[in-house]
Amino acid sequence: MAENLLTAILNSPRTKLSTDAKLYINLDIATANVELGNKDAALTALNESWATLSAAASAESTVYSKYYFASSVYRQAFGPAAE
């Protein structure tokens, strides 16, 4: 349910979001997918977010923090934990 709400916000044509806000919501979607056991969807969201973060000239530190949190939740659930 949370994933559906966040996806609707992210994809709404009426919503004007900055790149950082879109990344933050996408990382919340990744975390929700981990909690739902959707390994592939979570990994896809993480990879897309990292690609966007890597290409961005700058991003807020909270977005990086959210990425590393979502990544750690994913690794804790699905491994490998060393990464």
N, C-alpha and C positions, 0 to 999 in steps of 0.2 A: 504494500500500500504506500509506504513512504517513497519507494522507488518510483512508483507511478506519478505521485504528486510532484516529486522533484523533476522528473522527466518532462512533465507537462509544463512546469515553470520554465525549464531550460529551452523547450522547443516552441513556446508560445510566441506568435508573431507580434503580440502586443507588448511583450516584455523587452525592455531595452537594458541589457546587461553589459558591463565591462568584461574584458577578457578574464580578469582576475575573478570576478563574480561567477562567470561561466565555469572556470576551472574549479572553484570552490564547490559549486553545486555538483559538478561531475564527480568530484572526489567523494562527496556525500553519497552519491549514487553507487560508487564503487564500494564504499563501506556497507551500504545497505545490501548490496548483492552478496558480499561476504557473509553477512548475517543470515541471508536467505539460502546460502549454500550454492549460489550461482558463480562458480569458479571462473568460467570463461568470460562472463559478462563483467565481472569485477576486474579481471586481468586486462580486458580490452579497455575499460575506462581508465585504469592506471596507466597503460601504455599510451593512450591518446593524451592524457593529461601531461605525462612526462615529455612527449613530443612537443606539445604546445609550450610547456615551461622552458624546454631547451631552446626553442626558437625565439622566445620572447626576449626583448632587450632587457627588460626588468620586470620583476613581479614582487608583490608584497611578501614580506616574510611569513605572514599568516598562511599564504597559499602554499609555500614550500613546507611549512609545518604541517598543514593538512595533508599534503602529498605523502610526507614521511609517516604520518600517523596511519593513513589509509593503507600504505604499503606494509607497515608493520602488522596491521590487523590481518591483511591478506596472508602474509608470510606466517603468522601465528596459526592461522586456520588451515592453510593449505601447504605450507612449507615452500622451499627449504628455509628454515629459520635463520640460517647463517647469512642469508642475503639481507 
